[in-house]
Every structure is written in structure tokens, then in C-alpha cells.
Amino acid sequence: MYLTSLGEAVSVDQERRRTPRYSFVATAELIETDSEVRIASRVSELSLHGCYLDMINPFPVGTKVLVKISAGDVMFQAPATVVFSKTNLGAGLKFDDLDKDHATILERWLEDAHQNNLQV
């Protein structure tokens, strides 16, 4: 057992991931697909398949959103699903379908994070 960055105790088996996660700081906006409700947040972790956003009032698990992430003058966006949600902490998102241009941006950000040894 050990503590995650969220302070939750998990076993090593629970923490297995498809791809590495990296520390990544950027601004983000979530737009709920059906109602178009918008929430501003901050990215703290990024991976090839999703991200973690720090926010006070995240959408519930299962909510479909469009996530827009801005870092410097580069913007990434993708449809996503909320897979983790904890009030006063944040939300974990799984990217659903990446178009080629946004996949290229994500891959570039992850390569930079990998080169800077920012894996969490």
C-alpha cells in the first residue's frame, strides 16, 4: 500500500496504468457536452489517455465533456469522459477520440515532460 497524489491508499495492483503520467501545469476548461456548462480548472497531471484536473466542484463520474487545455500559446482539445471525481480535489478524465492535430500536440507535451523527468 502507498498514498497517491490524492492522499488515497492504494495497492500497487490498483495503480497500474496503460501509460505513464507526468506532472503538467496548464489551464483547462471543461464544457459539459449536453448542457454546455463550463468549468475552469488547472491541469496537474497528463498522460497519453487522459489527465487530472484540480477543481473544487468537478462534474460527476460518467459526464461527457470537451476539455480544452492551454499551455503557452498552444491549445489542445478532445472529447473526454470523467472517470474520477472528488469534491474539493478534482477530476480524472479519459480522452475519448483525439484528432490527428491534437494527438500530435499531446505527444509533444508528453515527450517534453519525459525529457524533463516529470513522471509521477
C-alpha positions as CSV (number, residue, x, y, z in Angstrom):
1,M,0.0,0.0,0.0
2,Y,1.0,3.6,-0.6
3,L,-0.6,7.0,-0.9
4,T,-1.4,8.5,-4.3
5,S,-1.0,12.2,-5.1
6,L,-4.7,12.5,-3.9
7,G,-3.9,11.1,-0.5
8,E,-5.7,7.8,-1.1
9,A,-4.3,4.5,-0.1
10,V,-4.0,2.0,-2.9
11,S,-2.2,-1.2,-3.6
12,V,0.4,-1.5,-6.3
13,D,-2.0,-3.6,-8.4
14,Q,-4.6,-0.8,-8.3
15,E,-2.1,1.8,-9.5
16,R,-1.1,0.0,-12.8
17,R,-1.7,2.3,-15.8
18,R,-1.5,1.8,-19.5
19,T,0.9,4.7,-20.0
20,P,3.0,6.9,-17.6
21,R,1.5,10.0,-16.1
22,Y,3.6,13.3,-16.0
23,S,3.4,16.4,-13.9
24,F,2.0,19.1,-16.2
25,V,0.8,22.5,-15.3
26,A,-1.7,24.3,-17.7
27,T,-5.0,25.9,-17.7
28,A,-8.1,24.0,-18.7
29,E,-11.7,24.5,-19.5
30,L,-14.3,21.7,-19.3
31,I,-17.5,22.0,-21.3
32,E,-20.3,19.6,-20.4
33,T,-21.5,18.1,-23.7
34,D,-25.3,18.2,-23.2
35,S,-25.8,21.4,-21.2
36,E,-22.7,23.3,-22.3
37,V,-22.0,24.2,-18.7
38,R,-18.3,25.4,-18.4
39,I,-15.8,25.0,-15.6
40,A,-12.4,26.5,-15.5
41,S,-9.7,24.4,-13.9
42,R,-5.9,23.6,-13.8
43,V,-4.2,20.5,-15.2
44,S,-1.8,18.9,-12.8
45,E,-1.1,15.5,-14.5
46,L,-1.2,14.4,-18.1
47,S,-0.9,11.0,-19.9
48,L,-1.5,9.7,-23.4
49,H,-5.0,8.6,-22.4
50,G,-6.2,11.4,-20.0
51,C,-5.5,14.0,-17.5
52,Y,-6.1,15.1,-13.9
53,L,-7.7,18.5,-13.2
54,D,-7.6,20.3,-9.9
55,M,-11.0,21.9,-9.2
56,I,-13.4,22.5,-6.4
57,N,-16.7,21.2,-7.9
58,P,-16.0,18.6,-10.6
59,F,-18.6,17.0,-12.8
60,P,-19.8,13.6,-11.7
61,V,-18.2,10.3,-13.0
62,G,-19.6,9.4,-16.4
63,T,-20.1,13.0,-17.6
64,K,-19.1,13.6,-21.2
65,V,-17.1,16.8,-21.7
66,L,-15.0,18.7,-24.2
67,V,-11.7,19.5,-22.5
68,K,-9.6,22.4,-23.7
69,I,-6.0,22.7,-22.3
70,S,-3.9,25.7,-22.9
71,A,-0.1,25.8,-22.3
72,G,1.6,28.9,-23.5
73,D,0.3,29.7,-27.0
74,V,-0.7,26.1,-27.7
75,M,-4.2,24.7,-27.3
76,F,-5.2,21.0,-27.1
77,Q,-8.8,19.8,-27.1
78,A,-10.5,16.5,-27.0
79,P,-13.8,14.9,-26.1
80,A,-13.4,13.1,-22.7
81,T,-15.3,11.3,-20.0
82,V,-15.0,12.0,-16.3
83,V,-13.7,8.7,-14.7
84,F,-12.8,10.1,-11.2
85,S,-14.5,12.9,-9.4
86,K,-13.9,14.1,-5.8
87,T,-15.3,17.4,-4.5
88,N,-12.7,19.9,-3.3
89,L,-10.0,17.9,-5.1
90,G,-10.6,17.4,-8.8
91,A,-11.4,15.1,-11.6
92,G,-9.7,12.5,-13.7
93,L,-10.6,12.5,-17.4
94,K,-10.2,9.8,-20.1
95,F,-9.7,11.2,-23.6
96,D,-12.2,9.6,-26.0
97,D,-11.3,10.5,-29.6
98,L,-8.2,12.5,-30.5
99,D,-7.9,14.0,-33.9
100,K,-4.5,13.9,-35.5
101,D,-3.5,17.5,-34.9
102,H,-4.4,17.4,-31.2
103,A,-2.8,13.9,-30.8
104,T,0.4,15.5,-32.1
105,I,0.2,18.3,-29.5
106,L,-0.3,15.8,-26.7
107,E,2.6,13.6,-27.8
108,R,4.9,16.7,-28.0
109,W,3.9,17.8,-24.5
110,L,4.4,14.2,-23.1
111,E,7.8,13.9,-24.8
112,D,8.9,17.2,-23.3
113,A,7.7,16.1,-19.8
114,H,9.5,12.8,-20.3
115,Q,12.7,14.5,-21.2
116,N,12.4,16.7,-18.2
117,N,11.8,13.6,-16.0
118,L,8.4,14.7,-14.7
119,Q,6.8,11.3,-14.4
120,V,4.6,10.9,-11.3
